[in-house]
Amino acid sequence: MYYPQADVIPLVVDNLNIHTPSILYEFLSLRQARCIIQQLGFNYTPKHTSWLNQVEIELSVLPR
């Protein structure tokens, strides 16, 4: 861990389905994932402000 003295490391992520704490269990051991998840604070952006939604809106204009 890069910040062992930090109580919480805040993360600001969009609402994409891979931006959840459970994804860490796929790549790390159970012990490592739990240790990291306890230190992370997930802060999700509102769905209407997601950068991905903005890109999808722009791309939907192309076929019209």
PyMOL Python script that loads the backbone (N, CA, C, O; Angstrom):
from pymol import cmd

cmd.read_pdbstr("""\
ATOM      1  N   MET A   1       0.841  -1.171   0.000  1.00  0.00           N
ATOM      2  CA  MET A   1       0.000   0.000   0.000  1.00  0.00           C
ATOM      3  C   MET A   1       0.886   1.235   0.000  1.00  0.00           C
ATOM      4  O   MET A   1       1.862   1.296   0.749  1.00  0.00           O
ATOM      5  N   TYR A   2       0.569   2.194  -0.809  1.00  0.00           N
ATOM      6  CA  TYR A   2       1.376   3.398  -0.910  1.00  0.00           C
ATOM      7  C   TYR A   2       1.144   4.369   0.239  1.00  0.00           C
ATOM      8  O   TYR A   2       2.034   5.153   0.569  1.00  0.00           O
ATOM      9  N   TYR A   3      -0.018   4.332   0.845  1.00  0.00           N
ATOM     10  CA  TYR A   3      -0.365   5.269   1.914  1.00  0.00           C
ATOM     11  C   TYR A   3      -0.787   4.507   3.174  1.00  0.00           C
ATOM     12  O   TYR A   3      -1.952   4.566   3.567  1.00  0.00           O
ATOM     13  N   PRO A   4       0.128   3.807   3.798  1.00  0.00           N
ATOM     14  CA  PRO A   4      -0.251   2.991   4.969  1.00  0.00           C
ATOM     15  C   PRO A   4      -0.750   3.814   6.154  1.00  0.00           C
ATOM     16  O   PRO A   4      -1.508   3.296   6.973  1.00  0.00           O
ATOM     17  N   GLN A   5      -0.350   5.074   6.269  1.00  0.00           N
ATOM     18  CA  GLN A   5      -0.766   5.906   7.396  1.00  0.00           C
ATOM     19  C   GLN A   5      -2.122   6.569   7.170  1.00  0.00           C
ATOM     20  O   GLN A   5      -2.680   7.137   8.108  1.00  0.00           O
ATOM     21  N   ALA A   6      -2.664   6.514   5.965  1.00  0.00           N
ATOM     22  CA  ALA A   6      -3.948   7.165   5.662  1.00  0.00           C
ATOM     23  C   ALA A   6      -5.106   6.359   6.229  1.00  0.00           C
ATOM     24  O   ALA A   6      -5.121   5.131   6.140  1.00  0.00           O
ATOM     25  N   ASP A   7      -6.076   7.054   6.811  1.00  0.00           N
ATOM     26  CA  ASP A   7      -7.280   6.383   7.296  1.00  0.00           C
ATOM     27  C   ASP A   7      -8.160   5.955   6.124  1.00  0.00           C
ATOM     28  O   ASP A   7      -8.645   4.825   6.072  1.00  0.00           O
ATOM     29  N   VAL A   8      -8.355   6.882   5.185  1.00  0.00           N
ATOM     30  CA  VAL A   8      -9.182   6.614   4.008  1.00  0.00           C
ATOM     31  C   VAL A   8      -8.522   7.263   2.797  1.00  0.00           C
ATOM     32  O   VAL A   8      -8.035   8.391   2.865  1.00  0.00           O
ATOM     33  N   ILE A   9      -8.517   6.531   1.693  1.00  0.00           N
ATOM     34  CA  ILE A   9      -8.043   7.073   0.422  1.00  0.00           C
ATOM     35  C   ILE A   9      -9.285   7.271  -0.443  1.00  0.00           C
ATOM     36  O   ILE A   9      -9.875   6.290  -0.897  1.00  0.00           O
ATOM     37  N   PRO A  10      -9.697   8.524  -0.681  1.00  0.00           N
ATOM     38  CA  PRO A  10     -10.913   8.750  -1.456  1.00  0.00           C
ATOM     39  C   PRO A  10     -10.693   8.510  -2.950  1.00  0.00           C
ATOM     40  O   PRO A  10      -9.693   8.944  -3.523  1.00  0.00           O
ATOM     41  N   LEU A  11     -11.637   7.819  -3.561  1.00  0.00           N
ATOM     42  CA  LEU A  11     -11.632   7.586  -5.005  1.00  0.00           C
ATOM     43  C   LEU A  11     -12.903   8.186  -5.583  1.00  0.00           C
ATOM     44  O   LEU A  11     -13.991   7.969  -5.051  1.00  0.00           O
ATOM     45  N   VAL A  12     -12.773   8.929  -6.655  1.00  0.00           N
ATOM     46  CA  VAL A  12     -13.933   9.454  -7.360  1.00  0.00           C
ATOM     47  C   VAL A  12     -14.004   8.710  -8.682  1.00  0.00           C
ATOM     48  O   VAL A  12     -13.116   8.825  -9.527  1.00  0.00           O
ATOM     49  N   VAL A  13     -15.077   7.943  -8.845  1.00  0.00           N
ATOM     50  CA  VAL A  13     -15.227   7.109 -10.041  1.00  0.00           C
ATOM     51  C   VAL A  13     -16.622   7.293 -10.614  1.00  0.00           C
ATOM     52  O   VAL A  13     -17.548   7.697  -9.910  1.00  0.00           O
ATOM     53  N   ASP A  14     -16.764   6.990 -11.903  1.00  0.00           N
ATOM     54  CA  ASP A  14     -18.098   7.055 -12.488  1.00  0.00           C
ATOM     55  C   ASP A  14     -18.826   5.745 -12.184  1.00  0.00           C
ATOM     56  O   ASP A  14     -18.268   4.857 -11.540  1.00  0.00           O
ATOM     57  N   ASN A  15     -20.043   5.632 -12.638  1.00  0.00           N
ATOM     58  CA  ASN A  15     -20.894   4.498 -12.286  1.00  0.00           C
ATOM     59  C   ASN A  15     -20.725   3.299 -13.214  1.00  0.00           C
ATOM     60  O   ASN A  15     -21.651   2.501 -13.357  1.00  0.00           O
ATOM     61  N   LEU A  16     -19.595   3.160 -13.829  1.00  0.00           N
ATOM     62  CA  LEU A  16     -19.337   2.002 -14.672  1.00  0.00           C
ATOM     63  C   LEU A  16     -19.329   0.761 -13.787  1.00  0.00           C
ATOM     64  O   LEU A  16     -18.855   0.816 -12.652  1.00  0.00           O
ATOM     65  N   ASN A  17     -19.843  -0.349 -14.289  1.00  0.00           N
ATOM     66  CA  ASN A  17     -20.022  -1.524 -13.441  1.00  0.00           C
ATOM     67  C   ASN A  17     -18.723  -2.135 -12.928  1.00  0.00           C
ATOM     68  O   ASN A  17     -18.771  -2.940 -11.998  1.00  0.00           O
ATOM     69  N   ILE A  18     -17.571  -1.794 -13.488  1.00  0.00           N
ATOM     70  CA  ILE A  18     -16.313  -2.350 -12.980  1.00  0.00           C
ATOM     71  C   ILE A  18     -15.731  -1.519 -11.846  1.00  0.00           C
ATOM     72  O   ILE A  18     -14.762  -1.936 -11.210  1.00  0.00           O
ATOM     73  N   HIS A  19     -16.301  -0.364 -11.586  1.00  0.00           N
ATOM     74  CA  HIS A  19     -15.783   0.503 -10.532  1.00  0.00           C
ATOM     75  C   HIS A  19     -16.440   0.196  -9.189  1.00  0.00           C
ATOM     76  O   HIS A  19     -17.085   1.052  -8.584  1.00  0.00           O
ATOM     77  N   THR A  20     -16.263  -1.037  -8.743  1.00  0.00           N
ATOM     78  CA  THR A  20     -16.797  -1.462  -7.455  1.00  0.00           C
ATOM     79  C   THR A  20     -15.682  -2.135  -6.669  1.00  0.00           C
ATOM     80  O   THR A  20     -14.721  -2.628  -7.260  1.00  0.00           O
ATOM     81  N   PRO A  21     -15.793  -2.163  -5.371  1.00  0.00           N
ATOM     82  CA  PRO A  21     -14.761  -2.821  -4.566  1.00  0.00           C
ATOM     83  C   PRO A  21     -14.599  -4.301  -4.901  1.00  0.00           C
ATOM     84  O   PRO A  21     -13.505  -4.848  -4.755  1.00  0.00           O
ATOM     85  N   SER A  22     -15.658  -4.950  -5.342  1.00  0.00           N
ATOM     86  CA  SER A  22     -15.594  -6.390  -5.606  1.00  0.00           C
ATOM     87  C   SER A  22     -14.615  -6.756  -6.710  1.00  0.00           C
ATOM     88  O   SER A  22     -14.160  -7.898  -6.771  1.00  0.00           O
ATOM     89  N   ILE A  23     -14.283  -5.823  -7.575  1.00  0.00           N
ATOM     90  CA  ILE A  23     -13.347  -6.129  -8.665  1.00  0.00           C
ATOM     91  C   ILE A  23     -11.967  -6.510  -8.121  1.00  0.00           C
ATOM     92  O   ILE A  23     -11.235  -7.263  -8.764  1.00  0.00           O
ATOM     93  N   LEU A  24     -11.613  -6.001  -6.954  1.00  0.00           N
ATOM     94  CA  LEU A  24     -10.309  -6.325  -6.376  1.00  0.00           C
ATOM     95  C   LEU A  24     -10.183  -7.800  -6.030  1.00  0.00           C
ATOM     96  O   LEU A  24      -9.083  -8.350  -6.052  1.00  0.00           O
ATOM     97  N   TYR A  25     -11.305  -8.446  -5.708  1.00  0.00           N
ATOM     98  CA  TYR A  25     -11.269  -9.870  -5.373  1.00  0.00           C
ATOM     99  C   TYR A  25     -10.898 -10.738  -6.567  1.00  0.00           C
ATOM    100  O   TYR A  25     -10.444 -11.868  -6.389  1.00  0.00           O
ATOM    101  N   GLU A  26     -11.082 -10.232  -7.772  1.00  0.00           N
ATOM    102  CA  GLU A  26     -10.731 -10.992  -8.972  1.00  0.00           C
ATOM    103  C   GLU A  26      -9.226 -11.014  -9.222  1.00  0.00           C
ATOM    104  O   GLU A  26      -8.725 -11.911  -9.900  1.00  0.00           O
ATOM    105  N   PHE A  27      -8.506 -10.044  -8.687  1.00  0.00           N
ATOM    106  CA  PHE A  27      -7.084  -9.920  -8.995  1.00  0.00           C
ATOM    107  C   PHE A  27      -6.171 -10.103  -7.789  1.00  0.00           C
ATOM    108  O   PHE A  27      -4.969 -10.315  -7.951  1.00  0.00           O
ATOM    109  N   LEU A  28      -6.720 -10.025  -6.592  1.00  0.00           N
ATOM    110  CA  LEU A  28      -5.909 -10.120  -5.382  1.00  0.00           C
ATOM    111  C   LEU A  28      -6.420 -11.245  -4.499  1.00  0.00           C
ATOM    112  O   LEU A  28      -7.534 -11.737  -4.682  1.00  0.00           O
ATOM    113  N   SER A  29      -5.603 -11.645  -3.551  1.00  0.00           N
ATOM    114  CA  SER A  29      -6.062 -12.633  -2.584  1.00  0.00           C
ATOM    115  C   SER A  29      -7.140 -12.004  -1.704  1.00  0.00           C
ATOM    116  O   SER A  29      -7.273 -10.782  -1.644  1.00  0.00           O
ATOM    117  N   LEU A  30      -7.898 -12.845  -1.032  1.00  0.00           N
ATOM    118  CA  LEU A  30      -8.971 -12.356  -0.173  1.00  0.00           C
ATOM    119  C   LEU A  30      -8.430 -11.402   0.885  1.00  0.00           C
ATOM    120  O   LEU A  30      -9.031 -10.359   1.143  1.00  0.00           O
ATOM    121  N   ARG A  31      -7.326 -11.742   1.485  1.00  0.00           N
ATOM    122  CA  ARG A  31      -6.724 -10.910   2.537  1.00  0.00           C
ATOM    123  C   ARG A  31      -6.259  -9.556   1.993  1.00  0.00           C
ATOM    124  O   ARG A  31      -6.513  -8.518   2.604  1.00  0.00           O
ATOM    125  N   GLN A  32      -5.580  -9.572   0.846  1.00  0.00           N
ATOM    126  CA  GLN A  32      -5.094  -8.321   0.251  1.00  0.00           C
ATOM    127  C   GLN A  32      -6.257  -7.416  -0.148  1.00  0.00           C
ATOM    128  O   GLN A  32      -6.238  -6.212   0.110  1.00  0.00           O
ATOM    129  N   ALA A  33      -7.264  -8.007  -0.776  1.00  0.00           N
ATOM    130  CA  ALA A  33      -8.415  -7.217  -1.234  1.00  0.00           C
ATOM    131  C   ALA A  33      -9.129  -6.564  -0.053  1.00  0.00           C
ATOM    132  O   ALA A  33      -9.464  -5.381  -0.111  1.00  0.00           O
ATOM    133  N   ARG A  34      -9.363  -7.322   1.011  1.00  0.00           N
ATOM    134  CA  ARG A  34     -10.026  -6.761   2.190  1.00  0.00           C
ATOM    135  C   ARG A  34      -9.226  -5.623   2.798  1.00  0.00           C
ATOM    136  O   ARG A  34      -9.788  -4.604   3.200  1.00  0.00           O
ATOM    137  N   CYS A  35      -7.920  -5.798   2.864  1.00  0.00           N
ATOM    138  CA  CYS A  35      -7.048  -4.769   3.432  1.00  0.00           C
ATOM    139  C   CYS A  35      -7.151  -3.462   2.637  1.00  0.00           C
ATOM    140  O   CYS A  35      -7.240  -2.377   3.213  1.00  0.00           O
ATOM    141  N   ILE A  36      -7.139  -3.582   1.327  1.00  0.00           N
ATOM    142  CA  ILE A  36      -7.210  -2.400   0.467  1.00  0.00           C
ATOM    143  C   ILE A  36      -8.595  -1.770   0.518  1.00  0.00           C
ATOM    144  O   ILE A  36      -8.720  -0.550   0.619  1.00  0.00           O
ATOM    145  N   ILE A  37      -9.640  -2.603   0.448  1.00  0.00           N
ATOM    146  CA  ILE A  37     -11.012  -2.087   0.432  1.00  0.00           C
ATOM    147  C   ILE A  37     -11.326  -1.320   1.707  1.00  0.00           C
ATOM    148  O   ILE A  37     -12.044  -0.321   1.666  1.00  0.00           O
ATOM    149  N   GLN A  38     -10.801  -1.770   2.832  1.00  0.00           N
ATOM    150  CA  GLN A  38     -11.036  -1.072   4.089  1.00  0.00           C
ATOM    151  C   GLN A  38     -10.451   0.338   4.075  1.00  0.00           C
ATOM    152  O   GLN A  38     -10.902   1.207   4.821  1.00  0.00           O
ATOM    153  N   GLN A  39      -9.461   0.563   3.239  1.00  0.00           N
ATOM    154  CA  GLN A  39      -8.801   1.865   3.209  1.00  0.00           C
ATOM    155  C   GLN A  39      -9.346   2.775   2.107  1.00  0.00           C
ATOM    156  O   GLN A  39      -9.037   3.967   2.088  1.00  0.00           O
ATOM    157  N   LEU A  40     -10.150   2.235   1.191  1.00  0.00           N
ATOM    158  CA  LEU A  40     -10.669   3.034   0.082  1.00  0.00           C
ATOM    159  C   LEU A  40     -12.048   3.595   0.406  1.00  0.00           C
ATOM    160  O   LEU A  40     -12.881   2.930   1.023  1.00  0.00           O
ATOM    161  N   GLY A  41     -12.265   4.820  -0.021  1.00  0.00           N
ATOM    162  CA  GLY A  41     -13.582   5.442   0.084  1.00  0.00           C
ATOM    163  C   GLY A  41     -14.102   5.714  -1.312  1.00  0.00           C
ATOM    164  O   GLY A  41     -13.647   6.651  -1.969  1.00  0.00           O
ATOM    165  N   PHE A  42     -15.053   4.908  -1.779  1.00  0.00           N
ATOM    166  CA  PHE A  42     -15.588   5.064  -3.126  1.00  0.00           C
ATOM    167  C   PHE A  42     -16.625   6.179  -3.148  1.00  0.00           C
ATOM    168  O   PHE A  42     -17.579   6.164  -2.370  1.00  0.00           O
ATOM    169  N   ASN A  43     -16.435   7.146  -4.042  1.00  0.00           N
ATOM    170  CA  ASN A  43     -17.366   8.259  -4.244  1.00  0.00           C
ATOM    171  C   ASN A  43     -17.774   8.228  -5.716  1.00  0.00           C
ATOM    172  O   ASN A  43     -16.965   8.511  -6.600  1.00  0.00           O
ATOM    173  N   TYR A  44     -19.027   7.884  -5.965  1.00  0.00           N
ATOM    174  CA  TYR A  44     -19.500   7.736  -7.335  1.00  0.00           C
ATOM    175  C   TYR A  44     -20.102   9.041  -7.851  1.00  0.00           C
ATOM    176  O   TYR A  44     -20.819   9.740  -7.135  1.00  0.00           O
ATOM    177  N   THR A  45     -19.796   9.350  -9.103  1.00  0.00           N
ATOM    178  CA  THR A  45     -20.403  10.525  -9.724  1.00  0.00           C
ATOM    179  C   THR A  45     -21.849  10.198 -10.078  1.00  0.00           C
ATOM    180  O   THR A  45     -22.169   9.033 -10.312  1.00  0.00           O
ATOM    181  N   PRO A  46     -22.728  11.191 -10.124  1.00  0.00           N
ATOM    182  CA  PRO A  46     -24.111  10.925 -10.541  1.00  0.00           C
ATOM    183  C   PRO A  46     -24.143  10.389 -11.969  1.00  0.00           C
ATOM    184  O   PRO A  46     -23.315  10.765 -12.800  1.00  0.00           O
ATOM    185  N   LYS A  47     -25.092   9.520 -12.244  1.00  0.00           N
ATOM    186  CA  LYS A  47     -25.165   8.898 -13.572  1.00  0.00           C
ATOM    187  C   LYS A  47     -25.309   9.929 -14.686  1.00  0.00           C
ATOM    188  O   LYS A  47     -24.759   9.739 -15.771  1.00  0.00           O
ATOM    189  N   HIS A  48     -26.026  10.998 -14.442  1.00  0.00           N
ATOM    190  CA  HIS A  48     -26.239  11.987 -15.497  1.00  0.00           C
ATOM    191  C   HIS A  48     -24.989  12.820 -15.782  1.00  0.00           C
ATOM    192  O   HIS A  48     -24.962  13.559 -16.766  1.00  0.00           O
ATOM    193  N   THR A  49     -23.959  12.718 -14.947  1.00  0.00           N
ATOM    194  CA  THR A  49     -22.730  13.478 -15.203  1.00  0.00           C
ATOM    195  C   THR A  49     -21.552  12.593 -15.572  1.00  0.00           C
ATOM    196  O   THR A  49     -20.423  13.070 -15.688  1.00  0.00           O
ATOM    197  N   SER A  50     -21.809  11.323 -15.756  1.00  0.00           N
ATOM    198  CA  SER A  50     -20.740  10.397 -16.095  1.00  0.00           C
ATOM    199  C   SER A  50     -20.125  10.756 -17.438  1.00  0.00           C
ATOM    200  O   SER A  50     -20.846  11.078 -18.383  1.00  0.00           O
ATOM    201  N   TRP A  51     -18.808  10.703 -17.533  1.00  0.00           N
ATOM    202  CA  TRP A  51     -18.143  11.016 -18.813  1.00  0.00           C
ATOM    203  C   TRP A  51     -18.552  10.019 -19.866  1.00  0.00           C
ATOM    204  O   TRP A  51     -18.647  10.368 -21.043  1.00  0.00           O
ATOM    205  N   LEU A  52     -18.799   8.775 -19.469  1.00  0.00           N
ATOM    206  CA  LEU A  52     -19.201   7.761 -20.433  1.00  0.00           C
ATOM    207  C   LEU A  52     -20.557   8.097 -21.033  1.00  0.00           C
ATOM    208  O   LEU A  52     -20.764   7.927 -22.234  1.00  0.00           O
ATOM    209  N   ASN A  53     -21.478   8.572 -20.208  1.00  0.00           N
ATOM    210  CA  ASN A  53     -22.789   8.977 -20.723  1.00  0.00           C
ATOM    211  C   ASN A  53     -22.650  10.130 -21.694  1.00  0.00           C
ATOM    212  O   ASN A  53     -23.351  10.171 -22.705  1.00  0.00           O
ATOM    213  N   GLN A  54     -21.764  11.064 -21.410  1.00  0.00           N
ATOM    214  CA  GLN A  54     -21.563  12.196 -22.310  1.00  0.00           C
ATOM    215  C   GLN A  54     -21.035  11.728 -23.664  1.00  0.00           C
ATOM    216  O   GLN A  54     -21.462  12.232 -24.703  1.00  0.00           O
ATOM    217  N   VAL A  55     -20.117  10.775 -23.659  1.00  0.00           N
ATOM    218  CA  VAL A  55     -19.578  10.226 -24.911  1.00  0.00           C
ATOM    219  C   VAL A  55     -20.678   9.504 -25.674  1.00  0.00           C
ATOM    220  O   VAL A  55     -20.797   9.662 -26.889  1.00  0.00           O
ATOM    221  N   GLU A  56     -21.488   8.707 -24.969  1.00  0.00           N
ATOM    222  CA  GLU A  56     -22.584   7.995 -25.623  1.00  0.00           C
ATOM    223  C   GLU A  56     -23.572   8.957 -26.265  1.00  0.00           C
ATOM    224  O   GLU A  56     -24.074   8.695 -27.358  1.00  0.00           O
ATOM    225  N   ILE A  57     -23.851  10.053 -25.602  1.00  0.00           N
ATOM    226  CA  ILE A  57     -24.763  11.059 -26.162  1.00  0.00           C
ATOM    227  C   ILE A  57     -24.179  11.651 -27.436  1.00  0.00           C
ATOM    228  O   ILE A  57     -24.879  11.797 -28.437  1.00  0.00           O
ATOM    229  N   GLU A  58     -22.902  11.990 -27.397  1.00  0.00           N
ATOM    230  CA  GLU A  58     -22.255  12.565 -28.585  1.00  0.00           C
ATOM    231  C   GLU A  58     -22.224  11.557 -29.736  1.00  0.00           C
ATOM    232  O   GLU A  58     -22.473  11.924 -30.885  1.00  0.00           O
ATOM    233  N   LEU A  59     -21.924  10.308 -29.440  1.00  0.00           N
ATOM    234  CA  LEU A  59     -21.858   9.297 -30.498  1.00  0.00           C
ATOM    235  C   LEU A  59     -23.232   8.964 -31.057  1.00  0.00           C
ATOM    236  O   LEU A  59     -23.336   8.559 -32.215  1.00  0.00           O
ATOM    237  N   SER A  60     -24.277   9.123 -30.275  1.00  0.00           N
ATOM    238  CA  SER A  60     -25.620   8.814 -30.776  1.00  0.00           C
ATOM    239  C   SER A  60     -26.061   9.802 -31.834  1.00  0.00           C
ATOM    240  O   SER A  60     -26.980   9.517 -32.602  1.00  0.00           O
ATOM    241  N   VAL A  61     -25.418  10.962 -31.889  1.00  0.00           N
ATOM    242  CA  VAL A  61     -25.765  11.977 -32.887  1.00  0.00           C
ATOM    243  C   VAL A  61     -25.279  11.564 -34.280  1.00  0.00           C
ATOM    244  O   VAL A  61     -25.894  11.924 -35.284  1.00  0.00           O
ATOM    245  N   LEU A  62     -24.196  10.823 -34.340  1.00  0.00           N
ATOM    246  CA  LEU A  62     -23.594  10.469 -35.626  1.00  0.00           C
ATOM    247  C   LEU A  62     -24.528   9.737 -36.582  1.00  0.00           C
ATOM    248  O   LEU A  62     -24.564  10.094 -37.759  1.00  0.00           O
ATOM    249  N   PRO A  63     -25.278   8.744 -36.149  1.00  0.00           N
ATOM    250  CA  PRO A  63     -26.152   8.039 -37.113  1.00  0.00           C
ATOM    251  C   PRO A  63     -27.327   8.874 -37.605  1.00  0.00           C
ATOM    252  O   PRO A  63     -27.928   8.566 -38.634  1.00  0.00           O
ATOM    253  N   ARG A  64     -27.654   9.933 -36.865  1.00  0.00           N
ATOM    254  CA  ARG A  64     -28.843  10.722 -37.256  1.00  0.00           C
ATOM    255  C   ARG A  64     -28.610  11.587 -38.436  1.00  0.00           C
ATOM    256  O   ARG A  64     -29.517  12.298 -38.869  1.00  0.00           O
TER     257      ARG A  64
END
""", "prot")
cmd.dss("prot")
cmd.show_as("cartoon", "prot")
cmd.util.cbc("prot")
cmd.orient("prot")
